[in-house]
Amino acid sequence: MAATDPWLTLGRGYDECLAKCAHPEYTLLVAGDETGRLGFVLLHPRGVAGSPYIASIAVSAHARGRGIGSQLLTHAETLFPGARHIFLCVSSFNSAARRLYERHGYSQVGEFADYVIEGASETLMHKRLAP
C-alpha cells in the first residue's frame, strides 16, 4: 500500500498505513492465492452517516488487471447485512480507481478540494445497496 499510488502522492508512509490497517474499529479483508497477498480492502462499519465506508482498497502492482479489486469491492458490499448504502473516497488523480468504482455502480456525491494535499481533491462516492 505505502509503496504505490495514491498513497505515495498523498504522502502516506508505511507506519501511517500500517496503523490505519490495524485500527480496532476497522475490518480488514485480504485477498491472496498460493503466491501470497494480492490486495486488501479496509472498511469502517459506520464511516459515513452510520453507513459502511471503504477507507482503503489496494491491489499489488503485479496483480492488477486480474479482477482482484472488483472481487474485493463486491465482497465488501456484502459484509454489512441490512446496510442500504456504502461510501468511499477516491483521489482526483486516481482515474483508474474511479473508473472501477463507477463500473461497480458508485456515483459522485461530493468533492473535497485540497483535502489531503494541495491541488488534488477527494471525491466522495456512494452506492445504494440492494435491500
Phi, psi and omega in degrees: 000306185292343184265004183227167172282150013275353188293327176299310181297324180283352178076025180267117181273179183302312183298318179294318178295316179298316179298319179296316181292335182265001183298131186294340179277350184260155173252128180247123176246132182243133175261140179201172174216196183296343179273346180130201181285136181248334182178178179204164171227136180244125186235143170253123186295337181225045190286325181232111178050038178085359180260155178301146181227127175276105184283324180204147171218135182214143175233133179305143183306320182287347183252001182291150180084007181251008178087006181296314179300318178298316179296319178296316178299311182300316179294318180302324183290346181259356188283345186238081181305135179090346177291135181259344184219155173218147185231161171201165172241148177225139180287145183300333181272001183256067186294327179296318178295317180299319178298319177301311182297319178296321177299332181267009173094010177276145177226154182290134175237351179187167179217137180245100182289139177053034186287311180259314178226152177297138176088357178228152178242162172250127181259122176278125181240152186225148172222133173276126182273153178296144180294000000 
